[in-house]
Amino acid sequence: MNVRILEGDCVEKMKEQPEDIVDLTVTSPPYDNLRTYKGYSFDFENVVKGLYRITKVGGVVVWVVADSTLDGSESGTSFKQALFFKECGFNLHDTMIWVKDGGGAIGSNLCYTQNWEFMFVFSKGKPSTVNLLRDKPNKSAGKNKSGVGRRTVEGEHKIEQRKPCAEFSRRNNWWYIPPERGDHPAVFPEALANDHILSWSKPGDLILDPFVGGGTTGKMAILNGRHFIGMDIASEYVNMSKERIEKAQATLQYGSCELTVPVGGIPTL
């Protein structure tokens, strides 16, 4: 799989890319100054405009964010960002929740324990690829069930005989994924990136992370047979992500053939 890691402001780096090339973006941007990120600022609105320009029609952006609490009031930044995505032309395809099972609490001590973040799933038009993960066990697996269907135009309910239940059904849109620790100040769990990549893309697609950080999205993109572009303004994180993705490339095997494609192998897009 082909990989490019670009050092620099992602707003400027996205301007260098042609329109309509990215199939899926999976990222967790800086938000509400919860981390310093080497002192770099975050131009949110121009990031979203850039994402819209380079995302294919049918492409998806997974945007993982949360809100800070200041003087007893949550910032509401997540909601504001979601609305701006829509103003720029994106559809809000799904509002998902990442439950950071085992993570530390955030927010006010006067509120119920908060240990989750939004995972907004935006799409440019109707998503081209939807592979909903079906791993939630059905208690009635294999049984024939009847149930009340939708009302008819006359207002009556119709009893329907349904097909036997499958062993598994699609999972809920809240995902219990433990947080991870690492050298980056905001580590992105591999399982979270992996499951979104499987859900909204197919092998051979181009995945983007404009805030590549520790390289989690890139690693999981490569391991799942996708191409990848990562961007970061901090050289430390660029080097960190390169090292992590190179290790993934070096250990990836297709059958008995080991794949070792050097970082930087993707042609200029």
C-alpha positions as CSV (number, residue, x, y, z in Angstrom):
1,M,0.0,0.0,0.0
2,N,1.2,3.5,-0.8
3,V,1.8,6.1,2.0
4,R,2.6,9.8,2.1
5,I,3.4,11.7,5.3
6,L,3.4,15.4,4.8
7,E,5.0,17.9,7.3
8,G,3.2,21.2,7.5
9,D,-0.1,23.0,8.2
10,C,-2.8,20.6,6.9
11,V,-4.8,23.6,5.5
12,E,-1.9,24.4,3.2
13,K,-1.1,20.8,2.4
14,M,-4.7,20.1,1.4
15,K,-4.5,23.0,-1.0
16,E,-1.7,21.1,-2.8
17,Q,-4.0,18.1,-3.4
18,P,-6.5,17.8,-6.3
19,E,-10.2,17.8,-5.7
20,D,-12.2,14.7,-5.0
21,I,-9.4,12.2,-4.1
22,V,-10.0,11.1,-0.5
23,D,-12.4,8.2,0.2
24,L,-12.3,8.4,4.0
25,T,-10.9,10.7,6.7
26,V,-10.5,9.4,10.2
27,T,-9.1,12.0,12.6
28,S,-9.3,13.5,16.1
29,P,-8.4,17.2,15.8
30,P,-7.1,19.5,18.6
31,Y,-10.2,21.0,20.4
32,D,-10.8,23.5,23.1
33,N,-7.1,23.8,24.0
34,L,-7.3,20.6,26.0
35,R,-3.7,19.8,24.8
36,T,-0.9,22.2,23.8
37,Y,0.1,20.3,20.6
38,K,3.5,22.0,20.6
39,G,1.9,25.4,20.7
40,Y,0.4,25.2,17.2
41,S,-3.0,26.7,16.5
42,F,-6.0,25.0,14.8
43,D,-7.8,26.7,11.9
44,F,-11.0,24.7,12.1
45,E,-13.1,26.4,9.4
46,N,-10.5,26.2,6.7
47,V,-9.7,22.6,7.7
48,V,-13.3,21.7,7.0
49,K,-13.4,23.6,3.7
50,G,-10.3,21.8,2.7
51,L,-11.7,18.4,3.6
52,Y,-14.8,19.1,1.6
53,R,-12.8,20.0,-1.5
54,I,-10.6,16.9,-1.5
55,T,-13.2,14.4,-0.4
56,K,-14.8,12.4,-3.1
57,V,-18.6,12.5,-3.7
58,G,-19.7,9.6,-1.5
59,G,-16.7,10.0,0.8
60,V,-16.8,10.1,4.6
61,V,-15.2,12.1,7.3
62,V,-15.1,10.6,10.9
63,W,-14.5,13.5,13.3
64,V,-13.8,12.5,16.9
65,V,-14.2,15.5,19.4
66,A,-15.3,16.4,22.8
67,D,-16.0,19.6,24.8
68,S,-14.1,21.2,27.6
69,T,-15.8,22.4,30.8
70,L,-15.0,26.0,31.9
71,D,-16.6,27.7,34.9
72,G,-19.2,25.0,35.1
73,S,-20.3,25.2,31.5
74,E,-19.4,22.9,28.6
75,S,-18.1,24.7,25.6
76,G,-20.5,23.2,23.0
77,T,-17.6,23.2,20.5
78,S,-18.6,19.8,19.2
79,F,-22.1,20.9,18.2
80,K,-20.8,24.1,16.6
81,Q,-18.3,22.1,14.6
82,A,-21.0,19.6,13.4
83,L,-23.2,22.5,12.2
84,F,-20.3,24.1,10.3
85,F,-19.6,20.8,8.5
86,K,-23.3,20.9,7.4
87,E,-22.9,24.6,6.3
88,C,-20.0,23.5,4.1
89,G,-22.1,20.9,2.3
90,F,-21.5,17.7,4.3
91,N,-24.3,15.5,5.5
92,L,-24.4,14.5,9.2
93,H,-24.7,10.8,8.4
94,D,-24.5,9.5,12.0
95,T,-23.8,11.0,15.5
96,M,-21.8,8.2,17.2
97,I,-20.3,8.0,20.7
98,W,-17.0,6.6,21.7
99,V,-17.3,5.4,25.3
100,K,-13.8,5.4,26.7
101,D,-14.3,2.3,28.9
102,G,-11.7,2.4,31.6
103,G,-10.7,6.0,30.8
104,G,-10.4,8.8,33.3
105,A,-13.3,11.1,34.0
106,I,-13.5,14.6,32.5
107,G,-15.7,17.6,33.1
108,S,-17.2,18.9,36.3
109,N,-17.3,17.0,39.5
110,L,-20.9,18.2,39.9
111,C,-22.0,16.2,36.9
112,Y,-22.2,12.5,36.2
113,T,-19.0,10.9,35.2
114,Q,-18.0,11.8,31.7
115,N,-15.8,9.4,29.8
116,W,-17.0,9.6,26.2
117,E,-16.5,11.6,23.0
118,F,-18.5,12.3,19.9
119,M,-17.6,10.4,16.7
120,F,-19.4,12.5,14.0
121,V,-19.7,10.7,10.7
122,F,-20.1,13.2,7.9
123,S,-20.6,12.3,4.2
124,K,-20.3,14.2,1.0
125,G,-23.6,13.1,-0.5
126,K,-24.7,9.5,0.2
127,P,-21.8,7.4,1.4
128,S,-20.4,5.2,-1.3
129,T,-19.3,2.5,1.0
130,V,-21.2,1.3,4.1
131,N,-20.0,-2.0,5.7
132,L,-21.9,-2.0,9.0
133,L,-20.1,-4.2,11.5
134,R,-22.4,-7.0,12.7
135,D,-21.0,-8.4,15.9
136,K,-23.8,-7.8,18.4
137,P,-25.1,-11.3,19.4
138,N,-28.8,-11.9,18.9
139,K,-30.6,-13.7,21.8
140,S,-33.2,-15.0,19.4
141,A,-30.7,-16.2,16.8
142,G,-32.2,-18.8,14.5
143,K,-35.8,-18.4,15.8
144,N,-38.8,-17.5,13.6
145,K,-40.4,-14.4,15.0
146,S,-43.6,-12.6,14.3
147,G,-44.2,-9.0,15.1
148,V,-46.3,-5.9,14.6
149,G,-45.4,-4.2,11.4
150,R,-45.9,-0.6,10.3
151,R,-49.4,0.8,10.2
152,T,-51.3,0.6,7.0
153,V,-52.8,3.7,5.3
154,E,-56.0,2.8,7.2
155,G,-54.2,3.1,10.5
156,E,-54.2,-0.7,11.2
157,H,-51.2,-2.7,12.4
158,K,-50.3,-5.8,10.3
159,I,-48.8,-8.9,12.0
160,E,-45.7,-9.9,10.0
161,Q,-43.9,-13.2,10.0
162,R,-40.3,-12.4,9.9
163,K,-37.3,-14.4,8.8
164,P,-35.2,-16.2,11.4
165,C,-32.9,-13.9,13.3
166,A,-29.3,-13.9,12.3
167,E,-26.6,-14.9,14.8
168,F,-25.3,-11.3,14.9
169,S,-26.9,-7.9,14.2
170,R,-25.3,-4.6,13.5
171,R,-23.7,-3.0,16.5
172,N,-25.1,0.1,18.2
173,N,-23.6,3.5,17.3
174,W,-21.9,3.8,20.7
175,W,-18.7,1.9,20.8
176,Y,-17.0,0.8,24.0
177,I,-13.2,1.1,23.3
178,P,-10.6,1.5,26.0
179,P,-8.2,4.4,25.6
180,E,-4.6,3.8,24.9
181,R,-1.4,5.3,26.2
182,G,1.5,6.4,24.1
183,D,4.1,9.1,23.3
184,H,1.4,11.4,21.7
185,P,-0.6,13.6,24.1
186,A,-3.9,12.3,22.6
187,V,-3.6,8.7,21.6
188,F,-6.1,7.4,19.2
189,P,-7.1,3.7,19.9
190,E,-6.3,1.3,17.1
191,A,-9.6,-0.4,17.4
192,L,-11.5,2.8,16.9
193,A,-9.6,3.7,13.7
194,N,-9.7,0.1,12.5
195,D,-13.5,-0.2,12.8
196,H,-14.2,3.0,11.1
197,I,-11.9,2.1,8.2
198,L,-13.7,-1.2,7.8
199,S,-17.1,0.5,8.1
200,W,-16.7,3.3,5.5
201,S,-14.1,2.2,3.0
202,K,-12.9,-0.7,0.9
203,P,-9.5,-2.1,0.1
204,G,-7.6,0.2,-2.3
205,D,-9.3,3.3,-1.0
206,L,-7.4,6.4,0.0
207,I,-7.5,7.3,3.7
208,L,-6.6,10.7,5.2
209,D,-5.6,11.9,8.6
210,P,-4.9,15.6,8.5
211,F,-3.7,15.5,12.2
212,V,-1.7,12.3,11.9
213,G,-0.1,12.6,15.3
214,G,1.1,9.1,16.4
215,G,0.1,7.5,13.1
216,T,-2.8,5.3,14.4
217,T,-5.1,5.9,11.4
218,G,-2.2,5.3,9.0
219,K,-1.2,2.1,10.6
220,M,-4.7,0.6,10.5
221,A,-5.2,1.9,6.9
222,I,-2.1,0.0,5.8
223,L,-3.0,-3.2,7.7
224,N,-6.4,-3.1,6.0
225,G,-5.1,-2.7,2.5
226,R,-5.8,1.0,2.0
227,H,-3.6,3.8,0.8
228,F,-2.9,6.6,3.2
229,I,-2.0,10.3,3.4
230,G,-1.1,11.8,6.8
231,M,-0.3,15.5,7.6
232,D,1.0,17.1,10.7
233,I,2.6,20.5,11.4
234,A,4.9,19.1,14.1
235,S,8.0,17.4,12.8
236,E,8.2,15.2,16.0
237,Y,4.8,13.7,15.2
238,V,5.6,13.3,11.5
239,N,8.6,11.2,12.5
240,M,6.7,9.3,15.1
241,S,3.9,8.4,12.6
242,K,6.5,7.4,9.9
243,E,8.2,5.1,12.3
244,R,5.0,3.5,13.4
245,I,3.7,3.0,9.8
246,E,7.0,1.7,8.6
247,K,6.8,-1.0,11.3
248,A,3.3,-1.9,10.2
249,Q,4.5,-2.2,6.6
250,A,7.4,-4.3,7.6
251,T,5.3,-6.9,9.4
252,L,2.3,-6.9,7.0
253,Q,2.0,-10.2,5.1
254,Y,-0.2,-11.3,2.3
255,G,0.0,-15.1,2.4
256,S,3.7,-15.9,2.4
257,C,4.7,-12.7,0.7
258,E,5.9,-9.9,3.0
259,L,5.0,-6.3,2.0
260,T,7.7,-3.7,2.7
261,V,6.7,-0.5,0.9
262,P,8.8,2.5,2.0
263,V,7.0,5.6,3.4
264,G,6.7,8.2,0.6
265,G,6.0,5.6,-2.1
266,I,2.6,7.1,-3.2
267,P,2.9,9.4,-6.2
268,T,1.9,13.0,-5.9
269,L,-1.9,13.3,-6.0
